[in-house]
Amino acid sequence: MRLTEHLKGIEVFVTTADAGSFTAAAAQLNLSTSAVSKGVARLEGRLGTRLFERTTRSLSLTDTGEAFYRTCARILAELEEAETVLAAERQEPAGRLRIDVPVTFGKLHVLPLLLNFTEHNPRLRLHASFTDRFVDIIEEGIDLAVRIGSVDQLSNLLAHQQIGQERLIFCGAPQYLRQHLSIQHGNELDQFDCIMYGRADGSISPWLFTGPDGQIERRTMNGRIIVGSGEAQVQAVKGGYGISQLATWMIRDELQRGDLVEIMPHLSTPGLPVHLIWPRSRQLLPKVDTMLRFLSRHLTPLFLDNN
């Protein structure tokens, strides 16, 4: 079978899945409802599997159809992107740009940059997701990701650039610290109200300490308050409910305003590295290359005073 027939079947399938019905898909493709229905049926016959669950009132993807849809949608998006780049009269950012960023870091520091970049690049269509889960960049069609953490296990299909490293400090609100004795040593922290970060599985992120030999030690504290959001953690500390260990990028403004005060600065500790990650195959696309340089230039200064 010719490649064009394969692609035609894929376009009909993806459009039907997006539209939610054969009739709506037919209107978008300028085909008859019967032609769309038969096109999907031929594709199912060729694949030897059912892609849709059909009832008289609804049309929904099967589990197999959902997996096939993700692959087909990505292929069509990449074909559209290739045409957009080739058709551009100038090498400028154009087409859809898919970016994934950590929730709190993304909202505080990346989103304002993305909006500024988009404003100055009108041919760009930005799709940004905010998630703290592990994202499979290749599988999910991500053009560029910001990741806080190790990249030791990265696929060789991916490239990365470290733009900085967190610095973790202990801090509290002035009103809380005035009501408690001065804290001088790390082994005194259990005497105070600790506000911890907790995950959905019930685990609690430990606090990090630099040992006498320079090695990082992890210590799980008995938290008075445990929250599953970095922003909520900051709010609890600002509210005077206890102390916490937080990354300086998270509380930069609060420290400058005096809403939070660093305690025991001798116990500040290097945290996780922060990277930009992207598929090697997309690096030469103007949209990816330009965004990489833009984010690197503007995010790196966040970490320059960490050492």
Secondary structure as UniProt FT lines:
FT   HELIX           3..19
FT   HELIX           22..29
FT   HELIX           33..47
FT   STRAND          52..54
FT   STRAND          59..61
FT   HELIX           63..87
FT   STRAND          95..101
FT   HELIX           103..105
FT   HELIX           106..110
FT   HELIX           111..119
FT   TURN            122..123
FT   STRAND          124..130
FT   TURN            137..141
FT   STRAND          144..148
FT   TURN            152..153
FT   TURN            156..157
FT   STRAND          158..172
FT   HELIX           174..178
FT   HELIX           186..191
FT   STRAND          194..198
FT   TURN            200..201
FT   STRAND          207..210
FT   TURN            212..213
FT   STRAND          216..219
FT   STRAND          225..227
FT   HELIX           230..238
FT   TURN            239..240
FT   STRAND          243..247
FT   HELIX           248..250
FT   HELIX           252..257
FT   STRAND          261..263
FT   HELIX           265..267
FT   STRAND          269..279
FT   HELIX           280..282
FT   TURN            283..284
FT   HELIX           286..299
FT   HELIX           300..303
FT   TURN            304..305
//
